[in-house]
Amino acid sequence: MCLQTVGEAIGLAFLIVNDILRSTSDEDGEEEPLHASYVSLLGIDQALETAANLQETARLAIESIPGDTSLLTGLADLITHRA
């Protein structure tokens, strides 16, 4: 159950951060077609907060897993800090 929680939290955080990065990038100057995203639904501040909360959820679940979990912790941190 802990690994499922970690996977779900990291996966959703990845999607949210991806939406944030797509909404704030202006690589080619062209606007992307409108589509539903976490940023369009929540706003960028709430999307960032949601990603941070999911990271914390993942980290708490990781803490309950026995053994060396540094790679999972690093993955959770990497995904949310790329925004």
C-alpha positions, 0 to 999 in steps of 0.5 A: 500500500505504501508503494502505491501511495508513493507511485500515485503521489509522484505520478500526479505531482509529475503531471501537475509540474508538467502542466506548470512548466508548459504554461510558463514556457515560451519557447517558440512564442506560439500559444498552445491550444486551450486544454484542461490542465491543473494550472487552468483549473486551479491557477498556478499558485494552487497547482504549485501548492498541490504538487508540494503537498503530493511531494510531502505525501510521497515522502511520508509514505516513503518513510514507512518503507523499510530499507534504503529509500534514498532513490525514491526520496530523490525521485519525489524531490526531483519531480517537484523541484523541476518547476 
